[in-house]
Amino acid sequence: MGIDTTTAYNGNDVSKLPSSDLFAWAGNGIWDNGAACGRQYFVRCLSAQTPGTCKTGQIIKVKIVARASKNGAILVLSNIAFGVIANPSAALVNIEFAGA
């Protein structure tokens, strides 16, 4: 997923992304007219359609960098962030998140 420059926290400047590559796009439910940009959330994988997809005990902290263009998503994680908490071959997982 590319960054939508009309809703991005730092424009299209990828050098401003967190060096850890642990970032996310905010869905409409938490976007808050752009106020979500820069917010940080703790995220963990709760479940998935395929058993064993979630990586037990893994909690990450992500920074919101833009609005998600995927309808119905609360958070869309970067590939690196997703791979830390779940098997990267999974398409979707159920997550739990809280403000950091």
C-alpha positions in Angstrom: 0.0 0.0 0.0 1.5 3.4 -0.9 1.1 6.5 1.1 -1.8 8.7 0.0 -0.1 12.1 -0.1 -3.4 13.9 0.4 -3.7 12.3 3.8 -0.1 11.7 4.8 1.4 13.0 8.0 4.7 13.8 6.4 3.6 14.2 2.8 5.3 11.7 0.5 8.7 11.9 2.3 9.5 8.3 3.1 12.6 9.4 5.0 10.2 10.6 7.7 8.8 7.1 8.3 9.9 5.4 11.6 13.3 3.8 11.1 12.0 0.7 12.7 9.5 0.3 9.8 6.8 -0.2 12.5 4.1 2.1 11.2 0.4 1.9 10.2 -2.3 3.6 8.2 -5.4 4.7 10.2 -8.9 3.6 9.2 -11.8 5.9 9.3 -12.8 4.8 12.8 -9.6 6.3 14.3 -8.6 8.8 11.6 -10.2 11.7 13.4 -9.9 14.2 10.4 -6.1 13.7 10.4 -5.6 14.1 14.1 -4.5 10.5 14.3 -1.3 11.3 12.3 1.7 10.8 14.6 -0.2 8.9 17.2 1.3 5.7 18.4 -0.5 2.5 19.3 0.5 -0.8 20.9 -0.8 -3.6 18.7 -1.0 -7.4 19.0 -2.6 -10.2 17.0 -5.6 -11.8 18.6 -6.8 -14.4 16.1 -7.0 -15.3 12.4 -9.0 -17.7 10.2 -6.0 -20.1 10.2 -4.9 -21.3 13.6 -1.3 -20.5 14.5 -1.2 -17.3 12.4 -0.6 -15.0 15.3 2.8 -14.9 17.0 2.1 -15.4 20.6 3.3 -12.7 23.0 4.4 -10.3 20.3 3.3 -6.7 20.9 4.5 -3.8 18.7 4.3 -0.1 18.9 3.3 1.6 15.6 3.1 5.2 14.5 0.2 6.4 12.3 1.6 7.9 9.1 -1.6 8.3 6.9 -5.2 7.4 6.4 -5.8 3.8 5.2 -7.4 3.5 1.8 -8.7 0.0 2.6 -12.4 0.1 3.5 -13.4 -1.4 6.8 -9.9 -1.5 8.2 -9.2 0.0 11.6 -5.4 -0.2 11.1 -3.4 -1.3 8.1 0.1 -2.3 9.3 3.3 -2.0 7.3 4.6 -5.3 6.0 7.4 -5.3 8.7 5.0 -4.6 11.5 2.5 -7.2 10.3 5.3 -9.8 10.1 6.4 -9.2 13.7 2.9 -10.1 15.1 1.6 -12.6 12.5 2.6 -14.9 9.8 3.2 -12.6 6.8 1.4 -15.0 4.4 -1.9 -14.3 6.2 -4.2 -11.8 4.5 -6.1 -10.6 7.6 -5.9 -10.9 11.3 -7.9 -9.7 14.2 -6.0 -7.3 16.4 -6.1 -5.6 19.7 -4.7 -2.1 20.0 -4.4 0.7 22.6 -2.9 4.2 22.6 0.8 4.2 23.5 
